Amino acid sequence: MAEPLPVLMENSIQIAWDFLERAGEIEDAAVANRFLSDVIELMVRRGERHRLLLSNKAITAYMRFKRQRAEQAA
């Protein structure tokens, strides 16, 4: 049986958060939380239902976002 969507989103965000936190990539918790939530919600709205795929794509998107912010600040 498939997870309810709120549980799927929560689990996906938590997996991405745990990875990014262990990697030392989270500098601003509020920004990271909002970014991960928005990215995962968008993918769920488009029909994605695989927790690890959601998490991995959110991690990749966050790392790209963070890198672009650093380049703009330099």
CHARMM-style PDB file with segment names, atoms N, HN, CA, C and O in Angstrom:
ATOM      1  N   MET     1       0.846  -1.182   0.000  1.00  0.00      PROA
ATOM      2  CA  MET     1       0.000   0.000   0.000  1.00  0.00      PROA
ATOM      3  C   MET     1       0.887   1.240   0.000  1.00  0.00      PROA
ATOM      4  O   MET     1       1.875   1.302   0.733  1.00  0.00      PROA
ATOM      5  N   ALA     2       0.544   2.200  -0.801  1.00  0.00      PROA
ATOM      6  HN  ALA     2      -0.258   2.150  -1.396  1.00  0.00      PROA
ATOM      7  CA  ALA     2       1.321   3.436  -0.930  1.00  0.00      PROA
ATOM      8  C   ALA     2       1.146   4.304   0.311  1.00  0.00      PROA
ATOM      9  O   ALA     2       0.102   4.294   0.963  1.00  0.00      PROA
ATOM     10  N   GLU     3       2.205   5.056   0.615  1.00  0.00      PROA
ATOM     11  HN  GLU     3       3.053   5.065   0.086  1.00  0.00      PROA
ATOM     12  CA  GLU     3       2.155   5.996   1.730  1.00  0.00      PROA
ATOM     13  C   GLU     3       1.194   7.138   1.396  1.00  0.00      PROA
ATOM     14  O   GLU     3       1.107   7.543   0.238  1.00  0.00      PROA
ATOM     15  N   PRO     4       0.478   7.657   2.381  1.00  0.00      PROA
ATOM     16  CA  PRO     4      -0.297   8.878   2.131  1.00  0.00      PROA
ATOM     17  C   PRO     4       0.665  10.008   1.723  1.00  0.00      PROA
ATOM     18  O   PRO     4       1.807  10.040   2.180  1.00  0.00      PROA
ATOM     19  N   LEU     5       0.215  10.913   0.884  1.00  0.00      PROA
ATOM     20  HN  LEU     5      -0.713  10.886   0.513  1.00  0.00      PROA
ATOM     21  CA  LEU     5       1.095  11.949   0.349  1.00  0.00      PROA
ATOM     22  C   LEU     5       1.793  12.786   1.425  1.00  0.00      PROA
ATOM     23  O   LEU     5       2.988  13.049   1.292  1.00  0.00      PROA
ATOM     24  N   PRO     6       1.098  13.214   2.485  1.00  0.00      PROA
ATOM     25  CA  PRO     6       1.816  13.982   3.513  1.00  0.00      PROA
ATOM     26  C   PRO     6       2.951  13.179   4.161  1.00  0.00      PROA
ATOM     27  O   PRO     6       4.000  13.739   4.479  1.00  0.00      PROA
ATOM     28  N   VAL     7       2.752  11.903   4.354  1.00  0.00      PROA
ATOM     29  HN  VAL     7       1.899  11.447   4.096  1.00  0.00      PROA
ATOM     30  CA  VAL     7       3.785  11.045   4.943  1.00  0.00      PROA
ATOM     31  C   VAL     7       4.932  10.858   3.955  1.00  0.00      PROA
ATOM     32  O   VAL     7       6.100  10.899   4.341  1.00  0.00      PROA
ATOM     33  N   LEU     8       4.604  10.654   2.693  1.00  0.00      PROA
ATOM     34  HN  LEU     8       3.655  10.620   2.380  1.00  0.00      PROA
ATOM     35  CA  LEU     8       5.620  10.527   1.649  1.00  0.00      PROA
ATOM     36  C   LEU     8       6.493  11.779   1.601  1.00  0.00      PROA
ATOM     37  O   LEU     8       7.720  11.689   1.546  1.00  0.00      PROA
ATOM     38  N   MET     9       5.855  12.936   1.622  1.00  0.00      PROA
ATOM     39  HN  MET     9       4.859  13.009   1.666  1.00  0.00      PROA
ATOM     40  CA  MET     9       6.607  14.190   1.578  1.00  0.00      PROA
ATOM     41  C   MET     9       7.466  14.358   2.830  1.00  0.00      PROA
ATOM     42  O   MET     9       8.640  14.713   2.733  1.00  0.00      PROA
ATOM     43  N   GLU    10       6.902  14.110   3.976  1.00  0.00      PROA
ATOM     44  HN  GLU    10       5.948  13.821   4.055  1.00  0.00      PROA
ATOM     45  CA  GLU    10       7.644  14.249   5.225  1.00  0.00      PROA
ATOM     46  C   GLU    10       8.856  13.321   5.259  1.00  0.00      PROA
ATOM     47  O   GLU    10       9.948  13.739   5.644  1.00  0.00      PROA
ATOM     48  N   ASN    11       8.669  12.079   4.863  1.00  0.00      PROA
ATOM     49  HN  ASN    11       7.782  11.740   4.550  1.00  0.00      PROA
ATOM     50  CA  ASN    11       9.772  11.118   4.854  1.00  0.00      PROA
ATOM     51  C   ASN    11      10.856  11.512   3.850  1.00  0.00      PROA
ATOM     52  O   ASN    11      12.047  11.386   4.134  1.00  0.00      PROA
ATOM     53  N   SER    12      10.445  11.981   2.698  1.00  0.00      PROA
ATOM     54  HN  SER    12       9.477  12.084   2.468  1.00  0.00      PROA
ATOM     55  CA  SER    12      11.395  12.393   1.667  1.00  0.00      PROA
ATOM     56  C   SER    12      12.213  13.600   2.123  1.00  0.00      PROA
ATOM     57  O   SER    12      13.427  13.650   1.926  1.00  0.00      PROA
ATOM     58  N   ILE    13      11.539  14.563   2.729  1.00  0.00      PROA
ATOM     59  HN  ILE    13      10.552  14.523   2.889  1.00  0.00      PROA
ATOM     60  CA  ILE    13      12.234  15.744   3.247  1.00  0.00      PROA
ATOM     61  C   ILE    13      13.216  15.332   4.330  1.00  0.00      PROA
ATOM     62  O   ILE    13      14.345  15.823   4.365  1.00  0.00      PROA
ATOM     63  N   GLN    14      12.802  14.442   5.209  1.00  0.00      PROA
ATOM     64  HN  GLN    14      11.886  14.043   5.181  1.00  0.00      PROA
ATOM     65  CA  GLN    14      13.672  14.012   6.310  1.00  0.00      PROA
ATOM     66  C   GLN    14      14.917  13.295   5.802  1.00  0.00      PROA
ATOM     67  O   GLN    14      16.011  13.513   6.322  1.00  0.00      PROA
ATOM     68  N   ILE    15      14.765  12.460   4.811  1.00  0.00      PROA
ATOM     69  HN  ILE    15      13.876  12.283   4.389  1.00  0.00      PROA
ATOM     70  CA  ILE    15      15.919  11.755   4.233  1.00  0.00      PROA
ATOM     71  C   ILE    15      16.897  12.765   3.642  1.00  0.00      PROA
ATOM     72  O   ILE    15      18.102  12.686   3.885  1.00  0.00      PROA
ATOM     73  N   ALA    16      16.377  13.712   2.867  1.00  0.00      PROA
ATOM     74  HN  ALA    16      15.399  13.776   2.670  1.00  0.00      PROA
ATOM     75  CA  ALA    16      17.237  14.734   2.264  1.00  0.00      PROA
ATOM     76  C   ALA    16      17.904  15.578   3.352  1.00  0.00      PROA
ATOM     77  O   ALA    16      19.103  15.848   3.281  1.00  0.00      PROA
ATOM     78  N   TRP    17      17.137  15.990   4.349  1.00  0.00      PROA
ATOM     79  HN  TRP    17      16.163  15.771   4.407  1.00  0.00      PROA
ATOM     80  CA  TRP    17      17.660  16.805   5.443  1.00  0.00      PROA
ATOM     81  C   TRP    17      18.790  16.076   6.168  1.00  0.00      PROA
ATOM     82  O   TRP    17      19.855  16.647   6.400  1.00  0.00      PROA
ATOM     83  N   ASP    18      18.554  14.821   6.522  1.00  0.00      PROA
ATOM     84  HN  ASP    18      17.689  14.357   6.333  1.00  0.00      PROA
ATOM     85  CA  ASP    18      19.567  14.038   7.246  1.00  0.00      PROA
ATOM     86  C   ASP    18      20.868  13.955   6.450  1.00  0.00      PROA
ATOM     87  O   ASP    18      21.953  14.116   7.008  1.00  0.00      PROA
ATOM     88  N   PHE    19      20.758  13.707   5.162  1.00  0.00      PROA
ATOM     89  HN  PHE    19      19.876  13.577   4.709  1.00  0.00      PROA
ATOM     90  CA  PHE    19      21.950  13.617   4.325  1.00  0.00      PROA
ATOM     91  C   PHE    19      22.691  14.953   4.299  1.00  0.00      PROA
ATOM     92  O   PHE    19      23.900  15.002   4.521  1.00  0.00      PROA
ATOM     93  N   LEU    20      21.966  16.026   4.028  1.00  0.00      PROA
ATOM     94  HN  LEU    20      20.983  15.986   3.847  1.00  0.00      PROA
ATOM     95  CA  LEU    20      22.589  17.342   3.924  1.00  0.00      PROA
ATOM     96  C   LEU    20      23.188  17.791   5.260  1.00  0.00      PROA
ATOM     97  O   LEU    20      24.248  18.417   5.293  1.00  0.00      PROA
ATOM     98  N   GLU    21      22.516  17.472   6.333  1.00  0.00      PROA
ATOM     99  HN  GLU    21      21.656  16.963   6.306  1.00  0.00      PROA
ATOM    100  CA  GLU    21      23.025  17.831   7.659  1.00  0.00      PROA
ATOM    101  C   GLU    21      24.320  17.081   7.972  1.00  0.00      PROA
ATOM    102  O   GLU    21      25.287  17.677   8.446  1.00  0.00      PROA
ATOM    103  N   ARG    22      24.336  15.786   7.708  1.00  0.00      PROA
ATOM    104  HN  ARG    22      23.551  15.302   7.323  1.00  0.00      PROA
ATOM    105  CA  ARG    22      25.552  14.992   7.941  1.00  0.00      PROA
ATOM    106  C   ARG    22      26.703  15.469   7.066  1.00  0.00      PROA
ATOM    107  O   ARG    22      27.865  15.390   7.463  1.00  0.00      PROA
ATOM    108  N   ALA    23      26.381  15.962   5.878  1.00  0.00      PROA
ATOM    109  HN  ALA    23      25.436  16.025   5.554  1.00  0.00      PROA
ATOM    110  CA  ALA    23      27.408  16.439   4.954  1.00  0.00      PROA
ATOM    111  C   ALA    23      27.859  17.865   5.284  1.00  0.00      PROA
ATOM    112  O   ALA    23      28.786  18.382   4.661  1.00  0.00      PROA
ATOM    113  N   GLY    24      27.210  18.497   6.256  1.00  0.00      PROA
ATOM    114  HN  GLY    24      26.456  18.078   6.762  1.00  0.00      PROA
ATOM    115  CA  GLY    24      27.574  19.854   6.637  1.00  0.00      PROA
ATOM    116  C   GLY    24      27.133  20.911   5.644  1.00  0.00      PROA
ATOM    117  O   GLY    24      27.729  21.986   5.581  1.00  0.00      PROA
ATOM    118  N   GLU    25      26.102  20.624   4.872  1.00  0.00      PROA
ATOM    119  HN  GLU    25      25.618  19.750   4.923  1.00  0.00      PROA
ATOM    120  CA  GLU    25      25.659  21.525   3.805  1.00  0.00      PROA
ATOM    121  C   GLU    25      24.577  22.515   4.239  1.00  0.00      PROA
ATOM    122  O   GLU    25      24.278  23.455   3.503  1.00  0.00      PROA
ATOM    123  N   ILE    26      23.993  22.323   5.402  1.00  0.00      PROA
ATOM    124  HN  ILE    26      24.236  21.559   6.000  1.00  0.00      PROA
ATOM    125  CA  ILE    26      22.911  23.204   5.830  1.00  0.00      PROA
ATOM    126  C   ILE    26      23.495  24.345   6.650  1.00  0.00      PROA
ATOM    127  O   ILE    26      24.002  24.148   7.754  1.00  0.00      PROA
ATOM    128  N   GLU    27      23.410  25.551   6.077  1.00  0.00      PROA
ATOM    129  HN  GLU    27      22.998  25.712   5.180  1.00  0.00      PROA
ATOM    130  CA  GLU    27      23.897  26.746   6.762  1.00  0.00      PROA
ATOM    131  C   GLU    27      22.744  27.518   7.382  1.00  0.00      PROA
ATOM    132  O   GLU    27      22.855  28.018   8.501  1.00  0.00      PROA
ATOM    133  N   ASP    28      21.653  27.611   6.665  1.00  0.00      PROA
ATOM    134  HN  ASP    28      21.563  27.205   5.756  1.00  0.00      PROA
ATOM    135  CA  ASP    28      20.458  28.311   7.146  1.00  0.00      PROA
ATOM    136  C   ASP    28      19.313  27.296   7.140  1.00  0.00      PROA
ATOM    137  O   ASP    28      18.812  26.920   6.081  1.00  0.00      PROA
ATOM    138  N   ALA    29      18.910  26.863   8.322  1.00  0.00      PROA
ATOM    139  HN  ALA    29      19.318  27.169   9.183  1.00  0.00      PROA
ATOM    140  CA  ALA    29      17.907  25.798   8.440  1.00  0.00      PROA
ATOM    141  C   ALA    29      16.574  26.192   7.800  1.00  0.00      PROA
ATOM    142  O   ALA    29      15.929  25.364   7.156  1.00  0.00      PROA
ATOM    143  N   ALA    30      16.160  27.443   7.970  1.00  0.00      PROA
ATOM    144  HN  ALA    30      16.683  28.116   8.492  1.00  0.00      PROA
ATOM    145  CA  ALA    30      14.876  27.880   7.424  1.00  0.00      PROA
ATOM    146  C   ALA    30      14.899  27.848   5.893  1.00  0.00      PROA
ATOM    147  O   ALA    30      13.943  27.400   5.260  1.00  0.00      PROA
ATOM    148  N   VAL    31      15.989  28.322   5.312  1.00  0.00      PROA
ATOM    149  HN  VAL    31      16.766  28.686   5.826  1.00  0.00      PROA
ATOM    150  CA  VAL    31      16.110  28.321   3.848  1.00  0.00      PROA
ATOM    151  C   VAL    31      16.141  26.888   3.327  1.00  0.00      PROA
ATOM    152  O   VAL    31      15.449  26.562   2.362  1.00  0.00      PROA
ATOM    153  N   ALA    32      16.929  26.042   3.955  1.00  0.00      PROA
ATOM    154  HN  ALA    32      17.490  26.306   4.739  1.00  0.00      PROA
ATOM    155  CA  ALA    32      17.038  24.644   3.522  1.00  0.00      PROA
ATOM    156  C   ALA    32      15.692  23.934   3.637  1.00  0.00      PROA
ATOM    157  O   ALA    32      15.286  23.220   2.720  1.00  0.00      PROA
ATOM    158  N   ASN    33      15.009  24.125   4.740  1.00  0.00      PROA
ATOM    159  HN  ASN    33      15.339  24.706   5.484  1.00  0.00      PROA
ATOM    160  CA  ASN    33      13.720  23.468   4.949  1.00  0.00      PROA
ATOM    161  C   ASN    33      12.708  23.908   3.892  1.00  0.00      PROA
ATOM    162  O   ASN    33      12.003  23.079   3.317  1.00  0.00      PROA
ATOM    163  N   ARG    34      12.642  25.193   3.645  1.00  0.00      PROA
ATOM    164  HN  ARG    34      13.215  25.866   4.112  1.00  0.00      PROA
ATOM    165  CA  ARG    34      11.687  25.708   2.659  1.00  0.00      PROA
ATOM    166  C   ARG    34      12.032  25.198   1.256  1.00  0.00      PROA
ATOM    167  O   ARG    34      11.154  24.793   0.495  1.00  0.00      PROA
ATOM    168  N   PHE    35      13.317  25.226   0.933  1.00  0.00      PROA
ATOM    169  HN  PHE    35      14.031  25.556   1.551  1.00  0.00      PROA
ATOM    170  CA  PHE    35      13.745  24.769  -0.384  1.00  0.00      PROA
ATOM    171  C   PHE    35      13.381  23.302  -0.596  1.00  0.00      PROA
ATOM    172  O   PHE    35      12.773  22.953  -1.608  1.00  0.00      PROA
ATOM    173  N   LEU    36      13.750  22.444   0.350  1.00  0.00      PROA
ATOM    174  HN  LEU    36      14.244  22.728   1.172  1.00  0.00      PROA
ATOM    175  CA  LEU    36      13.462  21.009   0.222  1.00  0.00      PROA
ATOM    176  C   LEU    36      11.965  20.757   0.132  1.00  0.00      PROA
ATOM    177  O   LEU    36      11.512  19.956  -0.685  1.00  0.00      PROA
ATOM    178  N   SER    37      11.197  21.447   0.976  1.00  0.00      PROA
ATOM    179  HN  SER    37      11.565  22.098   1.640  1.00  0.00      PROA
ATOM    180  CA  SER    37       9.732  21.283   0.950  1.00  0.00      PROA
ATOM    181  C   SER    37       9.152  21.671  -0.399  1.00  0.00      PROA
ATOM    182  O   SER    37       8.321  20.956  -0.957  1.00  0.00      PROA
ATOM    183  N   ASP    38       9.596  22.811  -0.919  1.00  0.00      PROA
ATOM    184  HN  ASP    38      10.272  23.393  -0.466  1.00  0.00      PROA
ATOM    185  CA  ASP    38       9.066  23.286  -2.201  1.00  0.00      PROA
ATOM    186  C   ASP    38       9.413  22.337  -3.347  1.00  0.00      PROA
ATOM    187  O   ASP    38       8.561  22.025  -4.179  1.00  0.00      PROA
ATOM    188  N   VAL    39      10.667  21.880  -3.390  1.00  0.00      PROA
ATOM    189  HN  VAL    39      11.360  22.133  -2.715  1.00  0.00      PROA
ATOM    190  CA  VAL    39      11.110  21.000  -4.473  1.00  0.00      PROA
ATOM    191  C   VAL    39      10.353  19.673  -4.430  1.00  0.00      PROA
ATOM    192  O   VAL    39       9.876  19.185  -5.454  1.00  0.00      PROA
ATOM    193  N   ILE    40      10.252  19.103  -3.246  1.00  0.00      PROA
ATOM    194  HN  ILE    40      10.640  19.499  -2.414  1.00  0.00      PROA
ATOM    195  CA  ILE    40       9.574  17.808  -3.119  1.00  0.00      PROA
ATOM    196  C   ILE    40       8.084  17.946  -3.395  1.00  0.00      PROA
ATOM    197  O   ILE    40       7.495  17.085  -4.049  1.00  0.00      PROA
ATOM    198  N   GLU    41       7.469  19.013  -2.908  1.00  0.00      PROA
ATOM    199  HN  GLU    41       7.948  19.713  -2.377  1.00  0.00      PROA
ATOM    200  CA  GLU    41       6.047  19.225  -3.185  1.00  0.00      PROA
ATOM    201  C   GLU    41       5.785  19.338  -4.683  1.00  0.00      PROA
ATOM    202  O   GLU    41       4.821  18.767  -5.193  1.00  0.00      PROA
ATOM    203  N   LEU    42       6.635  20.069  -5.381  1.00  0.00      PROA
ATOM    204  HN  LEU    42       7.418  20.534  -4.967  1.00  0.00      PROA
ATOM    205  CA  LEU    42       6.472  20.218  -6.833  1.00  0.00      PROA
ATOM    206  C   LEU    42       6.559  18.861  -7.531  1.00  0.00      PROA
ATOM    207  O   LEU    42       5.747  18.564  -8.406  1.00  0.00      PROA
ATOM    208  N   MET    43       7.528  18.043  -7.155  1.00  0.00      PROA
ATOM    209  HN  MET    43       8.188  18.285  -6.443  1.00  0.00      PROA
ATOM    210  CA  MET    43       7.670  16.723  -7.781  1.00  0.00      PROA
ATOM    211  C   MET    43       6.473  15.824  -7.473  1.00  0.00      PROA
ATOM    212  O   MET    43       6.020  15.073  -8.337  1.00  0.00      PROA
ATOM    213  N   VAL    44       5.960  15.899  -6.242  1.00  0.00      PROA
ATOM    214  HN  VAL    44       6.328  16.509  -5.540  1.00  0.00      PROA
ATOM    215  CA  VAL    44       4.786  15.102  -5.872  1.00  0.00      PROA
ATOM    216  C   VAL    44       3.577  15.556  -6.684  1.00  0.00      PROA
ATOM    217  O   VAL    44       2.793  14.732  -7.155  1.00  0.00      PROA
ATOM    218  N   ARG    45       3.430  16.862  -6.846  1.00  0.00      PROA
ATOM    219  HN  ARG    45       4.067  17.532  -6.464  1.00  0.00      PROA
ATOM    220  CA  ARG    45       2.311  17.388  -7.650  1.00  0.00      PROA
ATOM    221  C   ARG    45       2.400  16.929  -9.104  1.00  0.00      PROA
ATOM    222  O   ARG    45       1.383  16.786  -9.783  1.00  0.00      PROA
ATOM    223  N   ARG    46       3.622  16.701  -9.572  1.00  0.00      PROA
ATOM    224  HN  ARG    46       4.449  16.817  -9.021  1.00  0.00      PROA
ATOM    225  CA  ARG    46       3.822  16.212 -10.946  1.00  0.00      PROA
ATOM    226  C   ARG    46       3.676  14.702 -11.053  1.00  0.00      PROA
ATOM    227  O   ARG    46       3.768  14.144 -12.146  1.00  0.00      PROA
ATOM    228  N   GLY    47       3.448  14.035  -9.918  1.00  0.00      PROA
ATOM    229  HN  GLY    47       3.373  14.489  -9.030  1.00  0.00      PROA
ATOM    230  CA  GLY    47       3.140  12.611  -9.959  1.00  0.00      PROA
ATOM    231  C   GLY    47       4.204  11.668  -9.424  1.00  0.00      PROA
ATOM    232  O   GLY    47       3.987  10.457  -9.398  1.00  0.00      PROA
ATOM    233  N   GLU    48       5.343  12.188  -8.999  1.00  0.00      PROA
ATOM    234  HN  GLU    48       5.520  13.172  -9.020  1.00  0.00      PROA
ATOM    235  CA  GLU    48       6.408  11.312  -8.487  1.00  0.00      PROA
ATOM    236  C   GLU    48       6.001  10.762  -7.115  1.00  0.00      PROA
ATOM    237  O   GLU    48       5.518  11.506  -6.262  1.00  0.00      PROA
ATOM    238  N   ARG    49       6.198   9.472  -6.912  1.00  0.00      PROA
ATOM    239  HN  ARG    49       6.591   8.868  -7.605  1.00  0.00      PROA
ATOM    240  CA  ARG    49       5.800   8.829  -5.656  1.00  0.00      PROA
ATOM    241  C   ARG    49       6.906   7.961  -5.042  1.00  0.00      PROA
ATOM    242  O   ARG    49       6.657   7.241  -4.075  1.00  0.00      PROA
ATOM    243  N   HSD    50       8.104   8.020  -5.586  1.00  0.00      PROA
ATOM    244  HN  HSD    50       8.306   8.605  -6.372  1.00  0.00      PROA
ATOM    245  CA  HSD    50       9.214   7.219  -5.068  1.00  0.00      PROA
ATOM    246  C   HSD    50      10.033   8.056  -4.090  1.00  0.00      PROA
ATOM    247  O   HSD    50      10.681   9.029  -4.475  1.00  0.00      PROA
ATOM    248  N   ARG    51       9.993   7.663  -2.824  1.00  0.00      PROA
ATOM    249  HN  ARG    51       9.467   6.872  -2.511  1.00  0.00      PROA
ATOM    250  CA  ARG    51      10.605   8.422  -1.735  1.00  0.00      PROA
ATOM    251  C   ARG    51      12.079   8.733  -1.969  1.00  0.00      PROA
ATOM    252  O   ARG    51      12.503   9.877  -1.802  1.00  0.00      PROA
ATOM    253  N   LEU    52      12.856   7.740  -2.350  1.00  0.00      PROA
ATOM    254  HN  LEU    52      12.512   6.811  -2.486  1.00  0.00      PROA
ATOM    255  CA  LEU    52      14.288   7.957  -2.533  1.00  0.00      PROA
ATOM    256  C   LEU    52      14.586   8.822  -3.754  1.00  0.00      PROA
ATOM    257  O   LEU    52      15.533   9.608  -3.738  1.00  0.00      PROA
ATOM    258  N   LEU    53      13.807   8.688  -4.785  1.00  0.00      PROA
ATOM    259  HN  LEU    53      13.037   8.049  -4.798  1.00  0.00      PROA
ATOM    260  CA  LEU    53      13.978   9.550  -5.953  1.00  0.00      PROA
ATOM    261  C   LEU    53      13.673  10.998  -5.582  1.00  0.00      PROA
ATOM    262  O   LEU    53      14.405  11.910  -5.968  1.00  0.00      PROA
ATOM    263  N   LEU    54      12.595  11.207  -4.834  1.00  0.00      PROA
ATOM    264  HN  LEU    54      12.001  10.466  -4.520  1.00  0.00      PROA
ATOM    265  CA  LEU    54      12.258  12.553  -4.373  1.00  0.00      PROA
ATOM    266  C   LEU    54      13.401  13.131  -3.539  1.00  0.00      PROA
ATOM    267  O   LEU    54      13.807  14.275  -3.742  1.00  0.00      PROA
ATOM    268  N   SER    55      13.908  12.349  -2.615  1.00  0.00      PROA
ATOM    269  HN  SER    55      13.578  11.419  -2.450  1.00  0.00      PROA
ATOM    270  CA  SER    55      14.992  12.797  -1.733  1.00  0.00      PROA
ATOM    271  C   SER    55      16.253  13.116  -2.515  1.00  0.00      PROA
ATOM    272  O   SER    55      16.859  14.171  -2.324  1.00  0.00      PROA
ATOM    273  N   ASN    56      16.644  12.218  -3.383  1.00  0.00      PROA
ATOM    274  HN  ASN    56      16.153  11.361  -3.538  1.00  0.00      PROA
ATOM    275  CA  ASN    56      17.881  12.408  -4.137  1.00  0.00      PROA
ATOM    276  C   ASN    56      17.807  13.616  -5.067  1.00  0.00      PROA
ATOM    277  O   ASN    56      18.775  14.366  -5.187  1.00  0.00      PROA
ATOM    278  N   LYS    57      16.683  13.803  -5.713  1.00  0.00      PROA
ATOM    279  HN  LYS    57      15.896  13.193  -5.615  1.00  0.00      PROA
ATOM    280  CA  LYS    57      16.539  14.962  -6.603  1.00  0.00      PROA
ATOM    281  C   LYS    57      16.521  16.257  -5.803  1.00  0.00      PROA
ATOM    282  O   LYS    57      17.056  17.269  -6.253  1.00  0.00      PROA
ATOM    283  N   ALA    58      15.911  16.234  -4.624  1.00  0.00      PROA
ATOM    284  HN  ALA    58      15.476  15.412  -4.259  1.00  0.00      PROA
ATOM    285  CA  ALA    58      15.894  17.421  -3.769  1.00  0.00      PROA
ATOM    286  C   ALA    58      17.302  17.751  -3.282  1.00  0.00      PROA
ATOM    287  O   ALA    58      17.676  18.923  -3.220  1.00  0.00      PROA
ATOM    288  N   ILE    59      18.080  16.739  -2.938  1.00  0.00      PROA
ATOM    289  HN  ILE    59      17.776  15.788  -2.988  1.00  0.00      PROA
ATOM    290  CA  ILE    59      19.466  16.952  -2.517  1.00  0.00      PROA
ATOM    291  C   ILE    59      20.262  17.582  -3.649  1.00  0.00      PROA
ATOM    292  O   ILE    59      20.979  18.560  -3.436  1.00  0.00      PROA
ATOM    293  N   THR    60      20.144  17.036  -4.832  1.00  0.00      PROA
ATOM    294  HN  THR    60      19.562  16.242  -5.004  1.00  0.00      PROA
ATOM    295  CA  THR    60      20.863  17.564  -5.994  1.00  0.00      PROA
ATOM    296  C   THR    60      20.450  19.010  -6.269  1.00  0.00      PROA
ATOM    297  O   THR    60      21.300  19.862  -6.526  1.00  0.00      PROA
ATOM    298  N   ALA    61      19.165  19.282  -6.217  1.00  0.00      PROA
ATOM    299  HN  ALA    61      18.474  18.589  -6.009  1.00  0.00      PROA
ATOM    300  CA  ALA    61      18.669  20.637  -6.469  1.00  0.00      PROA
ATOM    301  C   ALA    61      19.177  21.605  -5.403  1.00  0.00      PROA
ATOM    302  O   ALA    61      19.548  22.735  -5.722  1.00  0.00      PROA
ATOM    303  N   TYR    62      19.197  21.177  -4.141  1.00  0.00      PROA
ATOM    304  HN  TYR    62      18.896  20.259  -3.882  1.00  0.00      PROA
ATOM    305  CA  TYR    62      19.679  22.046  -3.063  1.00  0.00      PROA
ATOM    306  C   TYR    62      21.160  22.352  -3.228  1.00  0.00      PROA
ATOM    307  O   TYR    62      21.581  23.494  -3.045  1.00  0.00      PROA
ATOM    308  N   MET    63      21.946  21.351  -3.569  1.00  0.00      PROA
ATOM    309  HN  MET    63      21.603  20.423  -3.717  1.00  0.00      PROA
ATOM    310  CA  MET    63      23.385  21.558  -3.760  1.00  0.00      PROA
ATOM    311  C   MET    63      23.625  22.537  -4.923  1.00  0.00      PROA
ATOM    312  O   MET    63      24.498  23.401  -4.834  1.00  0.00      PROA
ATOM    313  N   ARG    64      22.859  22.404  -6.002  1.00  0.00      PROA
ATOM    314  HN  ARG    64      22.150  21.702  -6.075  1.00  0.00      PROA
ATOM    315  CA  ARG    64      22.970  23.316  -7.140  1.00  0.00      PROA
ATOM    316  C   ARG    64      22.580  24.733  -6.714  1.00  0.00      PROA
ATOM    317  O   ARG    64      23.270  25.696  -7.047  1.00  0.00      PROA
ATOM    318  N   PHE    65      21.478  24.857  -5.980  1.00  0.00      PROA
ATOM    319  HN  PHE    65      20.918  24.074  -5.709  1.00  0.00      PROA
ATOM    320  CA  PHE    65      21.000  26.136  -5.471  1.00  0.00      PROA
ATOM    321  C   PHE    65      22.057  26.794  -4.585  1.00  0.00      PROA
ATOM    322  O   PHE    65      22.341  27.985  -4.718  1.00  0.00      PROA
ATOM    323  N   LYS    66      22.622  26.023  -3.701  1.00  0.00      PROA
ATOM    324  HN  LYS    66      22.391  25.056  -3.592  1.00  0.00      PROA
ATOM    325  CA  LYS    66      23.639  26.548  -2.786  1.00  0.00      PROA
ATOM    326  C   LYS    66      24.885  27.004  -3.552  1.00  0.00      PROA
ATOM    327  O   LYS    66      25.447  28.057  -3.251  1.00  0.00      PROA
ATOM    328  N   ARG    67      25.306  26.231  -4.516  1.00  0.00      PROA
ATOM    329  HN  ARG    67      24.849  25.375  -4.760  1.00  0.00      PROA
ATOM    330  CA  ARG    67      26.475  26.575  -5.328  1.00  0.00      PROA
ATOM    331  C   ARG    67      26.222  27.865  -6.115  1.00  0.00      PROA
ATOM    332  O   ARG    67      27.103  28.720  -6.205  1.00  0.00      PROA
ATOM    333  N   GLN    68      25.026  28.005  -6.682  1.00  0.00      PROA
ATOM    334  HN  GLN    68      24.311  27.310  -6.609  1.00  0.00      PROA
ATOM    335  CA  GLN    68      24.693  29.220  -7.436  1.00  0.00      PROA
ATOM    336  C   GLN    68      24.673  30.440  -6.527  1.00  0.00      PROA
ATOM    337  O   GLN    68      25.129  31.513  -6.921  1.00  0.00      PROA
ATOM    338  N   ARG    69      24.151  30.288  -5.322  1.00  0.00      PROA
ATOM    339  HN  ARG    69      23.780  29.416  -5.002  1.00  0.00      PROA
ATOM    340  CA  ARG    69      24.138  31.402  -4.369  1.00  0.00      PROA
ATOM    341  C   ARG    69      25.564  31.819  -4.013  1.00  0.00      PROA
ATOM    342  O   ARG    69      25.858  33.009  -3.904  1.00  0.00      PROA
ATOM    343  N   ALA    70      26.436  30.847  -3.835  1.00  0.00      PROA
ATOM    344  HN  ALA    70      26.197  29.880  -3.923  1.00  0.00      PROA
ATOM    345  CA  ALA    70      27.829  31.149  -3.490  1.00  0.00      PROA
ATOM    346  C   ALA    70      28.524  31.874  -4.640  1.00  0.00      PROA
ATOM    347  O   ALA    70      29.302  32.800  -4.415  1.00  0.00      PROA
ATOM    348  N   GLU    71      28.242  31.452  -5.867  1.00  0.00      PROA
ATOM    349  HN  GLU    71      27.609  30.699  -6.050  1.00  0.00      PROA
ATOM    350  CA  GLU    71      28.850  32.085  -7.035  1.00  0.00      PROA
ATOM    351  C   GLU    71      28.355  33.523  -7.200  1.00  0.00      PROA
ATOM    352  O   GLU    71      29.121  34.400  -7.597  1.00  0.00      PROA
ATOM    353  N   GLN    72      27.100  33.763  -6.902  1.00  0.00      PROA
ATOM    354  HN  GLN    72      26.477  33.050  -6.579  1.00  0.00      PROA
ATOM    355  CA  GLN    72      26.543  35.112  -7.008  1.00  0.00      PROA
ATOM    356  C   GLN    72      27.114  36.029  -5.935  1.00  0.00      PROA
ATOM    357  O   GLN    72      27.289  37.226  -6.163  1.00  0.00      PROA
ATOM    358  N   ALA    73      27.400  35.471  -4.776  1.00  0.00      PROA
ATOM    359  HN  ALA    73      27.258  34.499  -4.590  1.00  0.00      PROA
ATOM    360  CA  ALA    73      27.936  36.270  -3.674  1.00  0.00      PROA
ATOM    361  C   ALA    73      29.405  36.622  -3.895  1.00  0.00      PROA
ATOM    362  O   ALA    73      29.904  37.599  -3.337  1.00  0.00      PROA
ATOM    363  N   ALA    74      30.084  35.836  -4.698  1.00  0.00      PROA
ATOM    364  HN  ALA    74      29.679  35.042  -5.151  1.00  0.00      PROA
ATOM    365  CA  ALA    74      31.532  36.065  -4.922  1.00  0.00      PROA
ATOM    366  C   ALA    74      31.804  37.168  -5.914  1.00  0.00      PROA
ATOM    367  OT1 ALA    74      32.963  37.469  -6.199  1.00  0.00      PROA
TER     368      ALA     74
END
